[in-house]
Amino acid sequence: MTTMHDTSGLAEQTPWGDESGTAPPRRTDAPWIVDLTDPSSPASLHGIVGGSVALRRMLRLVKTVATTDAAILIRGETGTGKELIASLIHTLSPRRSRPFIKFNCTATPAGLLESELFGHERGAFTGAIARRIGRFELAHGGTLFLDEIGDLPLDLQPKLLRVLEEQEFERVGTAHTIRSDVRIVAATNRPLEELVETNAFRADLYYRLNVFPIDLPPLRERPEDIPLLVRHFVAQHARSLGRRVESIPPDVMERLVRHPWPGNIRELRHAVHRAVILSRGASLQLPPMDDGMRKPRTPAPPAESFDGAMRAHILEALREAHGVVAGPFGAAARLGLKRSTLMSKMVKLGIASGHVTGARAQRPVTSSVPSIAP
């Protein structure tokens, strides 16, 4: 999903470029089927490119809920265009003439999140040299888009819940209550249900945000939209780079359509950008791409337990002390422990003289190996 531009000048040497396949046919029950010849549709104006069944189904849900004030939770993988959908919801709502404020819950240090959302008074904390208006005040009467809501710190979630429930809050550093008339649209690429189960996200806040969920389809579930997106991105990047790319070879388009695109539309856009940069001549040349299958990594050894690490450390000290526990050069002194403490730990960890002797057999020394003696 991206800003629409005219791409009619881009031809293809493949069935993908056939005029009958350039855009999906219009249907009376599917408004906003994105057509490159129809730049006036709301979805097109917000840069939503495509006409697949999955995309049309999602847009119908958007149209249904946009005219209400219900809280919306947009769920989707990274790169699927959650911010574009949030912007479209605002444009189609009765609040369209009021502000649309965006806030990313991961882009601000945790200590400043409360101030960024709710504002603060002068002197509220060190560095607060002037009053600050928070996002909720800036969005009054409009829409507040909370991106990556799953990363909101647990200690800040009750205050957000209160704003949603009671439509009021206080700036940091004051007890003055401010009324809030804000429509919340949240987005996440994390499974909030699992976060709720692990107590990393409040269940009451989750249910309050999840009044009307909208799931964005990943690009692999709408492959018929890829040719439209590719032509659009090629035209866009060629124009910005001052290049002239007039055709897309059949094998290039086939590779792009078959690629799994784990990064979704964002990854596709960057791949096309790279291809336009590297292309020489009027035909698009596609550099090698990752096939989407990661090479198997050598599994890391399992993390050693605390007792295991302690046991190895004591054995090493005993080897260096030739099995002697006490005395100025014994293992206890090397470990900074009392003799009785070390003996107690050895009993607990099952360390006996045989262990030290066996370990030393792998690291021979010139002196004889005495048994462990206090």
Secondary structure as GFF3:
##gff-version 3
##sequence-region A 1 374
A	DSSP	three_ten_helix	15	17	.	.	.	ID=ss1
A	DSSP	alpha_helix	19	22	.	.	.	ID=ss2
A	DSSP	alpha_helix	42	45	.	.	.	ID=ss3
A	DSSP	alpha_helix	53	66	.	.	.	ID=ss4
A	DSSP	beta_strand	72	75	.	.	.	ID=ss5
A	DSSP	alpha_helix	82	91	.	.	.	ID=ss6
A	DSSP	beta_strand	100	104	.	.	.	ID=ss7
A	DSSP	three_ten_helix	110	112	.	.	.	ID=ss8
A	DSSP	alpha_helix	113	118	.	.	.	ID=ss9
A	DSSP	alpha_helix	135	138	.	.	.	ID=ss10
A	DSSP	beta_strand	143	147	.	.	.	ID=ss11
A	DSSP	three_ten_helix	149	151	.	.	.	ID=ss12
A	DSSP	three_ten_helix	154	156	.	.	.	ID=ss13
A	DSSP	alpha_helix	157	166	.	.	.	ID=ss14
A	DSSP	beta_strand	168	170	.	.	.	ID=ss15
A	DSSP	beta_strand	177	179	.	.	.	ID=ss16
A	DSSP	beta_strand	183	188	.	.	.	ID=ss17
A	DSSP	alpha_helix	192	197	.	.	.	ID=ss18
A	DSSP	alpha_helix	203	209	.	.	.	ID=ss19
A	DSSP	beta_strand	212	215	.	.	.	ID=ss20
A	DSSP	three_ten_helix	219	221	.	.	.	ID=ss21
A	DSSP	three_ten_helix	223	225	.	.	.	ID=ss22
A	DSSP	alpha_helix	226	241	.	.	.	ID=ss23
A	DSSP	alpha_helix	250	258	.	.	.	ID=ss24
A	DSSP	alpha_helix	264	278	.	.	.	ID=ss25
A	DSSP	alpha_helix	306	320	.	.	.	ID=ss26
A	DSSP	alpha_helix	331	335	.	.	.	ID=ss27
A	DSSP	alpha_helix	339	349	.	.	.	ID=ss28
A	DSSP	alpha_helix	353	361	.	.	.	ID=ss29
###
